[in-house]
Amino acid sequence: MNYQLSVYKEEIAPQAQVFLGGASAARALYVIHGGLRVRSGNFSGTLGGNSAFHAADAAHLAAGNLVTWILRWELTRAGAGDALATGNGVTSRKLLTAPMALDPAADYLLRCDRVEFPPDGEALTHTHKGGGIRCLLAGGIDIHTGGAVHRYAPLEPWYEAGPQPVYAKACPAMITAFVRVMILPRELLGQSSITYVKPEDLDKPKNQQYQIFIDTPVALPA
């Protein structure tokens, strides 16, 4: 496993500022709530709740007038140390790191999207063409894979490698949603990464909905 994908949660006080170094990493930020002013490379703009941003360079973040919560994914070489954010008014916590076997000679893309289920919704047994880390935003979800069932609550993350079949069942009481970052073969740019395992499921209605924030080619960290 020559690379690793990590996800961090940051809480940023109103008007607080954060600097994220430009170390060798592919990075995605998702704003859970609040707002940020972002400067990175040639980009300068504002992100509100339920929006995301990709950066390969150093980034300056400044919160607005509300407490801001973000999720931040970092793809790095295996063994890289934790990349906790620092600054006055900033609380940073790593939620999960997962190893990834990626081919340095291959081309990849980074995709960040939100997946939402109605109450009691489900994702029929499926695989993906690449791995990634999900983090639950609302509701609850049971992930059936490898003969086991794992239940997740809001702000709990999990990793799916991609080729192992997964069945997901959302809680019956409310809408369930998670946000994820996946590292996928570049030929999937603009295309779905999902494959349904059971032939009888191919024509069944699918009740999950997707909102794609980032779908961009990415260079693997040196």
ROLUM-671689 format. One line per 5 residues: number of its first residue (from 1); for each residue x negated, y negated, z negated of N, C-alpha, C. Coordinates in nm, 2 decimals. Layout:
% ROLUM-671689
NUM = X Y Z X Y Z X Y Z ~ ... $
//
This chain:
% ROLUM-671689
1 = -0.09 0.12 0.00 0.00 0.00 0.00 -0.09 -0.12 0.00 ~ -0.10 -0.19 0.11 -0.20 -0.30 0.13 -0.14 -0.44 0.11 ~ -0.01 -0.45 0.09 0.05 -0.58 0.06 0.15 -0.56 -0.06 ~ 0.20 -0.67 -0.10 0.30 -0.67 -0.21 0.39 -0.79 -0.19 ~ 0.52 -0.76 -0.23 0.62 -0.87 -0.22 0.67 -0.89 -0.37 $
6 = 0.67 -1.01 -0.41 0.71 -1.05 -0.54 0.82 -1.15 -0.54 ~ 0.91 -1.15 -0.64 1.01 -1.25 -0.65 1.00 -1.32 -0.79 ~ 1.01 -1.45 -0.79 1.00 -1.53 -0.92 1.13 -1.61 -0.93 ~ 1.17 -1.64 -1.05 1.28 -1.73 -1.08 1.22 -1.85 -1.15 ~ 1.25 -1.97 -1.10 1.21 -2.10 -1.16 1.33 -2.18 -1.21 $
11 = 1.32 -2.24 -1.32 1.41 -2.34 -1.37 1.34 -2.47 -1.38 ~ 1.39 -2.57 -1.31 1.32 -2.70 -1.30 1.41 -2.81 -1.36 ~ 1.35 -2.88 -1.46 1.43 -2.98 -1.52 1.46 -3.10 -1.43 ~ 1.56 -3.18 -1.45 1.59 -3.30 -1.37 1.46 -3.39 -1.35 ~ 1.43 -3.42 -1.23 1.32 -3.51 -1.19 1.18 -3.44 -1.21 $
16 = 1.18 -3.32 -1.25 1.05 -3.25 -1.27 0.99 -3.22 -1.13 ~ 0.86 -3.20 -1.12 0.79 -3.18 -1.00 0.71 -3.05 -1.01 ~ 0.70 -2.98 -0.90 0.62 -2.85 -0.89 0.53 -2.85 -0.77 ~ 0.41 -2.81 -0.79 0.32 -2.79 -0.67 0.29 -2.64 -0.66 ~ 0.32 -2.59 -0.54 0.29 -2.45 -0.50 0.17 -2.45 -0.41 $
21 = 0.06 -2.38 -0.45 -0.06 -2.38 -0.37 -0.04 -2.31 -0.24 ~ -0.14 -2.34 -0.15 -0.13 -2.28 -0.02 -0.21 -2.16 -0.01 ~ -0.22 -2.08 -0.11 -0.30 -1.95 -0.11 -0.24 -1.86 0.00 ~ -0.31 -1.76 0.04 -0.27 -1.68 0.15 -0.15 -1.60 0.11 ~ -0.03 -1.65 0.15 0.10 -1.59 0.12 0.20 -1.64 0.22 $
26 = 0.30 -1.56 0.25 0.42 -1.60 0.32 0.53 -1.62 0.21 ~ 0.59 -1.73 0.21 0.68 -1.77 0.10 0.82 -1.81 0.15 ~ 0.92 -1.77 0.07 1.05 -1.82 0.09 1.11 -1.87 -0.04 ~ 1.18 -1.98 -0.04 1.25 -2.04 -0.15 1.40 -2.04 -0.13 ~ 1.48 -2.00 -0.23 1.62 -2.00 -0.22 1.67 -2.08 -0.35 $
31 = 1.76 -2.18 -0.32 1.81 -2.26 -0.43 1.94 -2.20 -0.48 ~ 1.95 -2.16 -0.60 2.07 -2.10 -0.66 2.17 -2.21 -0.69 ~ 2.12 -2.31 -0.76 2.20 -2.43 -0.78 2.11 -2.55 -0.82 ~ 2.17 -2.67 -0.81 2.09 -2.79 -0.82 2.04 -2.84 -0.69 ~ 1.93 -2.91 -0.68 1.88 -2.96 -0.56 1.73 -2.99 -0.57 $
36 = 1.66 -2.99 -0.45 1.52 -3.01 -0.45 1.48 -3.10 -0.33 ~ 1.38 -3.18 -0.35 1.32 -3.25 -0.24 1.19 -3.17 -0.21 ~ 1.17 -3.13 -0.08 1.06 -3.04 -0.05 0.97 -3.11 0.06 ~ 0.84 -3.10 0.03 0.74 -3.14 0.13 0.64 -3.03 0.15 ~ 0.63 -2.98 0.28 0.53 -2.88 0.31 0.49 -2.89 0.45 $
41 = 0.36 -2.90 0.48 0.32 -2.91 0.62 0.39 -3.03 0.68 ~ 0.45 -3.01 0.80 0.52 -3.11 0.87 0.67 -3.13 0.83 ~ 0.71 -3.05 0.73 0.85 -3.06 0.68 0.87 -3.14 0.56 ~ 0.97 -3.22 0.56 1.01 -3.30 0.45 1.16 -3.31 0.45 ~ 1.23 -3.26 0.34 1.37 -3.26 0.34 1.43 -3.22 0.21 $
46 = 1.56 -3.21 0.20 1.63 -3.18 0.07 1.71 -3.05 0.09 ~ 1.70 -2.97 -0.02 1.77 -2.84 -0.02 1.87 -2.85 -0.14 ~ 2.00 -2.81 -0.11 2.10 -2.80 -0.21 2.12 -2.66 -0.25 ~ 2.22 -2.63 -0.33 2.26 -2.50 -0.37 2.29 -2.41 -0.25 ~ 2.26 -2.28 -0.25 2.28 -2.19 -0.15 2.21 -2.23 -0.02 $
51 = 2.09 -2.27 -0.03 2.01 -2.29 0.09 1.87 -2.24 0.07 ~ 1.79 -2.23 0.18 1.66 -2.17 0.17 1.56 -2.23 0.26 ~ 1.43 -2.21 0.23 1.32 -2.27 0.31 1.20 -2.17 0.31 ~ 1.14 -2.17 0.43 1.02 -2.09 0.44 0.89 -2.18 0.46 ~ 0.78 -2.14 0.39 0.66 -2.21 0.40 0.54 -2.12 0.39 $
56 = 0.44 -2.15 0.48 0.32 -2.08 0.47 0.21 -2.17 0.41 ~ 0.24 -2.30 0.40 0.14 -2.39 0.35 0.18 -2.43 0.20 ~ 0.09 -2.51 0.14 0.12 -2.56 0.01 0.26 -2.64 0.01 ~ 0.33 -2.64 -0.10 0.46 -2.71 -0.10 0.47 -2.80 -0.23 ~ 0.52 -2.92 -0.21 0.56 -3.00 -0.33 0.71 -3.00 -0.34 $
61 = 0.75 -2.97 -0.46 0.90 -2.96 -0.49 0.93 -3.07 -0.60 ~ 1.04 -3.14 -0.59 1.08 -3.23 -0.69 1.23 -3.22 -0.71 ~ 1.27 -3.19 -0.83 1.41 -3.17 -0.86 1.49 -3.30 -0.86 ~ 1.62 -3.29 -0.83 1.70 -3.41 -0.84 1.75 -3.44 -0.98 ~ 1.88 -3.48 -0.99 1.93 -3.52 -1.12 1.99 -3.40 -1.19 $
66 = 1.99 -3.28 -1.14 2.04 -3.17 -1.21 1.93 -3.07 -1.24 ~ 1.96 -2.98 -1.34 1.87 -2.87 -1.36 1.88 -2.78 -1.24 ~ 1.77 -2.74 -1.18 1.77 -2.66 -1.06 1.71 -2.52 -1.08 ~ 1.78 -2.42 -1.03 1.73 -2.28 -1.04 1.69 -2.24 -0.90 ~ 1.58 -2.18 -0.88 1.54 -2.13 -0.75 1.49 -1.99 -0.77 $
71 = 1.50 -1.91 -0.66 1.43 -1.78 -0.65 1.32 -1.80 -0.54 ~ 1.20 -1.75 -0.57 1.09 -1.76 -0.48 1.02 -1.63 -0.45 ~ 1.01 -1.59 -0.32 0.95 -1.47 -0.28 0.81 -1.50 -0.23 ~ 0.71 -1.42 -0.26 0.57 -1.44 -0.21 0.52 -1.30 -0.16 ~ 0.49 -1.30 -0.03 0.42 -1.18 0.03 0.27 -1.21 0.03 $
76 = 0.20 -1.12 -0.04 0.06 -1.14 -0.05 -0.02 -1.00 -0.03 ~ -0.15 -1.01 -0.03 -0.23 -0.89 -0.03 -0.20 -0.81 -0.16 ~ -0.21 -0.68 -0.16 -0.20 -0.60 -0.28 -0.30 -0.64 -0.38 ~ -0.26 -0.65 -0.51 -0.35 -0.68 -0.61 -0.36 -0.83 -0.64 ~ -0.30 -0.91 -0.56 -0.30 -1.06 -0.59 -0.24 -1.08 -0.73 $
81 = -0.29 -1.18 -0.80 -0.24 -1.21 -0.93 -0.10 -1.28 -0.92 ~ -0.04 -1.29 -1.04 0.09 -1.35 -1.04 0.08 -1.50 -1.00 ~ 0.18 -1.55 -0.93 0.18 -1.69 -0.88 0.29 -1.77 -0.95 ~ 0.28 -1.78 -1.09 0.38 -1.85 -1.16 0.36 -2.00 -1.13 ~ 0.48 -2.07 -1.12 0.48 -2.21 -1.10 0.45 -2.28 -1.23 $
86 = 0.38 -2.39 -1.22 0.35 -2.47 -1.34 0.39 -2.61 -1.32 ~ 0.40 -2.68 -1.44 0.43 -2.83 -1.43 0.52 -2.86 -1.55 ~ 0.52 -2.99 -1.59 0.61 -3.03 -1.70 0.76 -3.01 -1.66 ~ 0.83 -2.95 -1.74 0.97 -2.93 -1.72 1.00 -2.81 -1.63 ~ 0.90 -2.72 -1.61 0.92 -2.60 -1.52 0.90 -2.48 -1.60 $
91 = 1.00 -2.39 -1.59 0.99 -2.25 -1.65 0.99 -2.15 -1.53 ~ 0.88 -2.07 -1.53 0.86 -1.97 -1.42 0.85 -1.83 -1.48 ~ 0.92 -1.74 -1.41 0.92 -1.60 -1.46 0.92 -1.50 -1.34 ~ 0.83 -1.41 -1.34 0.83 -1.31 -1.23 0.93 -1.20 -1.26 ~ 1.02 -1.17 -1.16 1.12 -1.08 -1.18 1.08 -0.94 -1.13 $
96 = 1.00 -0.93 -1.02 0.97 -0.80 -0.97 0.86 -0.81 -0.87 ~ 0.77 -0.71 -0.86 0.67 -0.70 -0.76 0.68 -0.56 -0.70 ~ 0.68 -0.55 -0.57 0.69 -0.42 -0.50 0.58 -0.40 -0.40 ~ 0.51 -0.29 -0.39 0.41 -0.26 -0.29 0.48 -0.24 -0.16 ~ 0.41 -0.29 -0.05 0.46 -0.27 0.09 0.34 -0.22 0.17 $
101 = 0.36 -0.12 0.25 0.26 -0.07 0.35 0.30 -0.14 0.49 ~ 0.22 -0.23 0.53 0.24 -0.31 0.65 0.11 -0.29 0.74 ~ 0.13 -0.29 0.87 0.03 -0.27 0.97 -0.03 -0.41 1.01 ~ -0.15 -0.44 0.97 -0.21 -0.57 1.01 -0.21 -0.60 1.16 ~ -0.21 -0.50 1.24 -0.21 -0.51 1.38 -0.07 -0.54 1.44 $
106 = 0.03 -0.52 1.36 0.17 -0.53 1.41 0.22 -0.68 1.38 ~ 0.33 -0.71 1.45 0.40 -0.84 1.43 0.52 -0.82 1.35 ~ 0.54 -0.92 1.25 0.65 -0.91 1.16 0.73 -1.05 1.16 ~ 0.85 -1.04 1.10 0.93 -1.16 1.07 0.97 -1.15 0.93 ~ 1.00 -1.27 0.87 1.06 -1.28 0.74 1.20 -1.32 0.75 $
111 = 1.29 -1.25 0.69 1.44 -1.28 0.70 1.49 -1.30 0.55 ~ 1.55 -1.41 0.53 1.62 -1.44 0.40 1.77 -1.46 0.43 ~ 1.85 -1.38 0.37 1.99 -1.39 0.39 2.07 -1.36 0.26 ~ 2.20 -1.40 0.27 2.29 -1.37 0.16 2.39 -1.27 0.20 ~ 2.42 -1.18 0.12 2.52 -1.07 0.15 2.63 -1.08 0.05 $
116 = 2.75 -1.09 0.09 2.87 -1.11 0.00 2.97 -1.00 0.03 ~ 3.03 -0.95 -0.08 3.13 -0.84 -0.08 3.26 -0.90 -0.14 ~ 3.38 -0.86 -0.09 3.50 -0.88 -0.16 3.51 -0.79 -0.29 ~ 3.60 -0.82 -0.38 3.61 -0.73 -0.49 3.63 -0.58 -0.44 ~ 3.56 -0.49 -0.50 3.56 -0.35 -0.47 3.51 -0.32 -0.33 $
121 = 3.43 -0.41 -0.28 3.38 -0.39 -0.14 3.26 -0.29 -0.15 ~ 3.22 -0.24 -0.03 3.11 -0.14 -0.02 3.03 -0.17 0.10 ~ 2.90 -0.12 0.10 2.82 -0.11 0.21 2.80 0.04 0.24 ~ 2.85 0.09 0.35 2.85 0.23 0.38 2.71 0.28 0.39 ~ 2.68 0.41 0.38 2.55 0.46 0.37 2.47 0.42 0.49 $
126 = 2.35 0.36 0.46 2.28 0.29 0.57 2.13 0.29 0.54 ~ 2.05 0.26 0.64 1.91 0.23 0.62 1.87 0.10 0.68 ~ 1.75 0.05 0.66 1.71 -0.08 0.72 1.57 -0.05 0.79 ~ 1.53 -0.13 0.88 1.41 -0.11 0.95 1.29 -0.18 0.89 ~ 1.30 -0.22 0.76 1.20 -0.28 0.69 1.23 -0.30 0.54 $
131 = 1.14 -0.32 0.46 1.16 -0.33 0.31 1.19 -0.47 0.27 ~ 1.24 -0.49 0.15 1.27 -0.62 0.09 1.32 -0.61 -0.05 ~ 1.32 -0.73 -0.11 1.37 -0.74 -0.25 1.50 -0.82 -0.25 ~ 1.60 -0.76 -0.31 1.73 -0.83 -0.33 1.74 -0.88 -0.48 ~ 1.82 -0.98 -0.49 1.85 -1.03 -0.63 1.99 -1.07 -0.64 $
136 = 2.06 -1.01 -0.73 2.21 -1.04 -0.74 2.24 -1.18 -0.79 ~ 2.33 -1.24 -0.73 2.37 -1.38 -0.76 2.50 -1.38 -0.84 ~ 2.60 -1.29 -0.81 2.73 -1.30 -0.87 2.79 -1.16 -0.87 ~ 2.88 -1.13 -0.96 2.95 -1.00 -0.97 2.86 -0.89 -1.02 ~ 2.88 -0.77 -0.97 2.80 -0.66 -1.01 2.79 -0.56 -0.89 $
141 = 2.69 -0.48 -0.89 2.68 -0.38 -0.78 2.61 -0.26 -0.83 ~ 2.66 -0.14 -0.77 2.60 -0.01 -0.80 2.53 0.03 -0.67 ~ 2.40 0.06 -0.68 2.32 0.11 -0.56 2.29 0.25 -0.58 ~ 2.35 0.33 -0.48 2.33 0.48 -0.48 2.22 0.51 -0.38 ~ 2.11 0.57 -0.43 2.00 0.60 -0.34 1.91 0.71 -0.41 $
146 = 1.86 0.80 -0.33 1.77 0.90 -0.39 1.83 0.99 -0.49 ~ 1.96 1.01 -0.49 2.03 1.09 -0.59 2.05 1.02 -0.72 ~ 2.03 0.89 -0.73 2.06 0.82 -0.85 2.14 0.70 -0.82 ~ 2.20 0.64 -0.93 2.28 0.52 -0.92 2.22 0.42 -1.01 ~ 2.20 0.30 -0.96 2.14 0.19 -1.04 2.24 0.07 -1.03 $
151 = 2.27 0.02 -1.15 2.37 -0.09 -1.16 2.29 -0.22 -1.19 ~ 2.33 -0.32 -1.12 2.26 -0.45 -1.13 2.36 -0.56 -1.17 ~ 2.32 -0.65 -1.25 2.39 -0.77 -1.30 2.33 -0.90 -1.24 ~ 2.39 -1.01 -1.25 2.33 -1.14 -1.19 2.19 -1.16 -1.24 ~ 2.11 -1.20 -1.14 1.97 -1.23 -1.16 1.88 -1.11 -1.19 $
156 = 1.93 -0.99 -1.16 1.85 -0.87 -1.17 1.81 -0.83 -1.02 ~ 1.68 -0.80 -1.00 1.63 -0.77 -0.87 1.62 -0.62 -0.84 ~ 1.61 -0.58 -0.72 1.57 -0.45 -0.68 1.51 -0.45 -0.55 ~ 1.42 -0.34 -0.53 1.35 -0.33 -0.40 1.41 -0.21 -0.32 ~ 1.43 -0.23 -0.19 1.47 -0.12 -0.10 1.36 -0.11 0.01 $
161 = 1.30 0.01 0.02 1.19 0.02 0.12 1.24 0.02 0.26 ~ 1.36 0.06 0.28 1.42 0.05 0.42 1.46 0.19 0.47 ~ 1.37 0.29 0.48 1.42 0.41 0.55 1.50 0.50 0.46 ~ 1.50 0.48 0.33 1.58 0.57 0.24 1.73 0.53 0.24 ~ 1.82 0.62 0.27 1.96 0.58 0.27 2.01 0.52 0.14 $
166 = 2.10 0.42 0.16 2.16 0.35 0.04 2.31 0.34 0.07 ~ 2.38 0.36 -0.04 2.52 0.32 -0.04 2.54 0.22 -0.16 ~ 2.62 0.11 -0.13 2.63 0.01 -0.23 2.78 -0.01 -0.26 ~ 2.82 -0.02 -0.39 2.96 -0.04 -0.43 2.96 -0.17 -0.52 ~ 3.04 -0.26 -0.48 3.06 -0.39 -0.55 3.16 -0.37 -0.66 $
171 = 3.16 -0.45 -0.76 3.25 -0.44 -0.88 3.39 -0.48 -0.83 ~ 3.49 -0.43 -0.90 3.63 -0.45 -0.85 3.69 -0.58 -0.90 ~ 3.63 -0.65 -0.99 3.69 -0.77 -1.05 3.67 -0.90 -0.99 ~ 3.56 -0.91 -0.90 3.53 -1.04 -0.85 3.44 -1.02 -0.72 ~ 3.42 -1.13 -0.65 3.33 -1.14 -0.54 3.19 -1.10 -0.59 $
176 = 3.12 -1.02 -0.52 2.98 -0.99 -0.55 2.89 -1.04 -0.43 ~ 2.77 -1.10 -0.47 2.68 -1.15 -0.37 2.54 -1.14 -0.42 ~ 2.45 -1.11 -0.32 2.31 -1.11 -0.35 2.23 -1.18 -0.24 ~ 2.11 -1.22 -0.27 2.03 -1.28 -0.17 1.90 -1.19 -0.16 ~ 1.85 -1.18 -0.04 1.73 -1.09 -0.02 1.63 -1.16 0.08 $
181 = 1.51 -1.11 0.06 1.41 -1.13 0.16 1.35 -1.00 0.21 ~ 1.35 -0.98 0.34 1.30 -0.86 0.40 1.19 -0.89 0.50 ~ 1.09 -0.80 0.51 0.98 -0.81 0.61 1.01 -0.71 0.71 ~ 1.04 -0.75 0.84 1.09 -0.67 0.94 1.00 -0.67 1.07 ~ 1.01 -0.57 1.15 0.94 -0.58 1.28 0.99 -0.70 1.36 $
186 = 0.90 -0.77 1.42 0.93 -0.90 1.49 1.03 -0.88 1.60 ~ 1.04 -0.76 1.66 1.13 -0.74 1.77 1.28 -0.75 1.73 ~ 1.30 -0.75 1.59 1.44 -0.76 1.54 1.48 -0.91 1.52 ~ 1.40 -1.00 1.57 1.44 -1.14 1.56 1.57 -1.16 1.62 ~ 1.67 -1.21 1.53 1.80 -1.24 1.58 1.89 -1.12 1.59 $
191 = 1.84 -1.00 1.54 1.92 -0.88 1.55 1.93 -0.82 1.41 ~ 2.04 -0.74 1.40 2.06 -0.67 1.27 1.95 -0.56 1.24 ~ 1.92 -0.55 1.12 1.82 -0.44 1.08 1.89 -0.32 1.03 ~ 2.02 -0.31 1.02 2.09 -0.20 0.96 2.12 -0.09 1.06 ~ 2.11 0.04 1.01 2.15 0.16 1.08 2.24 0.24 0.99 $
196 = 2.36 0.27 1.03 2.45 0.36 0.95 2.42 0.50 0.97 ~ 2.41 0.58 0.86 2.36 0.71 0.86 2.46 0.81 0.91 ~ 2.59 0.80 0.86 2.69 0.90 0.89 2.77 0.86 1.02 ~ 2.78 0.95 1.11 2.85 0.92 1.24 2.99 0.87 1.21 ~ 3.06 0.93 1.11 3.20 0.89 1.09 3.21 0.75 1.03 $
201 = 3.10 0.69 0.99 3.11 0.55 0.94 3.09 0.44 1.05 ~ 3.04 0.49 1.17 3.01 0.39 1.27 3.12 0.30 1.31 ~ 3.24 0.35 1.32 3.36 0.27 1.36 3.44 0.22 1.25 ~ 3.41 0.25 1.13 3.49 0.20 1.01 3.47 0.05 1.00 ~ 3.57 -0.02 0.94 3.55 -0.16 0.92 3.44 -0.19 0.81 $
206 = 3.36 -0.29 0.83 3.25 -0.33 0.74 3.30 -0.46 0.67 ~ 3.30 -0.45 0.53 3.36 -0.57 0.46 3.25 -0.66 0.40 ~ 3.12 -0.63 0.42 3.02 -0.73 0.38 3.01 -0.84 0.48 ~ 2.98 -0.96 0.43 2.95 -1.08 0.52 2.81 -1.13 0.50 ~ 2.75 -1.18 0.60 2.61 -1.22 0.60 2.60 -1.37 0.63 $
211 = 2.51 -1.43 0.56 2.47 -1.57 0.59 2.32 -1.58 0.60 ~ 2.26 -1.60 0.72 2.12 -1.60 0.74 2.06 -1.74 0.72 ~ 1.96 -1.75 0.64 1.90 -1.88 0.61 1.77 -1.89 0.69 ~ 1.69 -1.78 0.69 1.55 -1.78 0.75 1.54 -1.66 0.83 ~ 1.50 -1.67 0.96 1.47 -1.56 1.04 1.35 -1.60 1.13 $
216 = 1.23 -1.58 1.09 1.12 -1.65 1.15 1.00 -1.55 1.16 ~ 0.92 -1.56 1.27 0.79 -1.49 1.27 0.70 -1.53 1.16 ~ 0.63 -1.43 1.10 0.54 -1.46 0.99 0.41 -1.39 1.01 ~ 0.30 -1.46 0.98 0.17 -1.39 0.98 0.14 -1.32 0.85 ~ 0.09 -1.20 0.85 0.06 -1.13 0.73 -0.06 -1.21 0.66 $
221 = -0.06 -1.21 0.53 -0.17 -1.28 0.45 -0.30 -1.21 0.48 ~ -0.40 -1.30 0.49 -0.54 -1.25 0.52 -0.60 -1.18 0.39 $
//
